[in-house]
């Protein structure tokens, strides 16, 4: 039997970060991103130091548990990526969060939340904590343009 899955896509720009959210339902399993669009701008720093990282925790994953143990993976696509972006799941109500994931262009899917127990179609949630940062050596959005990440979360049988 082929495992079913559902996925969500998030569009992010780093240096100037923007989230556009979408979800898909497949064979009774649901994975949705809640929280609306998010913009992160790296604009401040201390004299003699690198620009300060920017964090955002306004988005959440809501996922439906099923009859089998599941996991959620994350991947990113960002052609011409210049800046750094990470994500970590916090306040996970079902499953085990992986350590912080560095999002980079063309990365393979990485386990994000694992060991999601079966739960007769009950919902679970996790907060998405994005951190963006840039160094002076990486340049800036004015000269290089914004990074636009398409981040994809996928839930499937583990």
PyMOL commands that set and color helices and strands:
alter all, ss='L'
color gray80, all
select helices_A, chain A and resi 136-138+141-144
alter helices_A, ss='H'
color red, helices_A
select strands_A, chain A and resi 5-12+16-18+20-26+29-34+39-41+54-64+70-77+84-90+96-97+101-103+110-116+123-133+149-157
alter strands_A, ss='S'
color yellow, strands_A
deselect
rebuild
show_as cartoon
